Amino acid sequence: QAADKLGSDEELTQLCREVGLTWRQRLLTPVVTLRLFFLQILHGNVAQSALPHLAGFSFTASAYCEARQRLPLKLLERLLACATQKAHQAKPLAQCDRWL
């Protein structure tokens, strides 16, 4: 599944801790929220109300919105840096595949 390409739960949890994020154990943990956010983007920025159907479990759009707001920008920046690094390590990109 494409949402699993973000990294393992352990890697994402470690990344969350590295940026100083703390959380209570709940349904929409930072790792679950990151995976949902990625799923939302992969499906063309689908409406938040459609995410429970895509994810296969129940939650409200407002709960997801609040969970996303708890993700610090620093976490998303670090995730982007990690994903970029993994992409470069996988294989060299052809000129036509490069963005900026």
N, C-alpha and C positions, 0 to 999 in steps of 0.2 A: 504494500500500500504506500502511496506517495507520501502520506503524512509521517510515515516511519523513517523517511529519509532525513528528517531533521536530526536524528541521533537517537540513541537509546534513552530510556527513561533515566537511567543513572547519569548519563552525560548531561542531559538537560537539567536534572536536579542539581548536579554539581555546578553547572553554569549559573543557575538561579542563586545558589549559595555564594558563589564567587562575587556576585554583584550586590550581596548583602540582603537579598530578599528572604523574608521569613513568612511563614504561612501556617494556618491551622489545617488539619486534615479534613478535607471536605471534598465534595464531588468535583468541583472545578478548581483543582490545584493549578499552580502555574504551569506544570507540564501538560496537563489536560487542556488548559486554556491555550497554550502555544500550539498544540496539535489541532485544536478546533479553529484557531486563527488561520493556520496554514491550509486546513481543509476548506475554509471559507474562501480563501484566495484562489485555491486550485479550481474551485467550482465557479469562477467568474465573479467573485465578490457577492456570493449568494446572500439573500436576506438572512438576518440573524434568526428569524423564526423558522427557517428551513434547516438550520444546522442540526437540531435534534434528530431529524429524520436521516440526514446524511451520516451522523455520528453513531446512530443506533442506540441512543439512550436519551432519557428525558431530562430537560432543564429548560428554564424560561429564558427568553431573549434578554430580559433585564438582568438576570443572574449572570449570563454570559458577558453582557456589557460591563457590569461591575467588575467581574473577574479580569476582563481585558484592561480596564482602567487601573487595576492594581499592578500590572506588568510595567516595570520601569523602562524608560527609553534605553537606559544603559544595557539592559538585558537584550533588547531587540538589536542594538548595535553590535553587541558581542556575538549574538547568534548569526548575524549577517557576516561578521568577520570570520567566524568558524566555518560557515557554509562556503564562503568564497575560498578559504584556504583548502577545504576538502575538494572543491571543484578543480582548483589548480593542481592538486596532488593527483587527482584521478587520471588526467591526461591533458596534454597541451590543447588549448582551444584553437580552432581554426579562426582565421581573421573574421570570417563571416559570422561566427558564433559569439564574438566578443561584444560586450555592451560597454560603451565608453572605454 
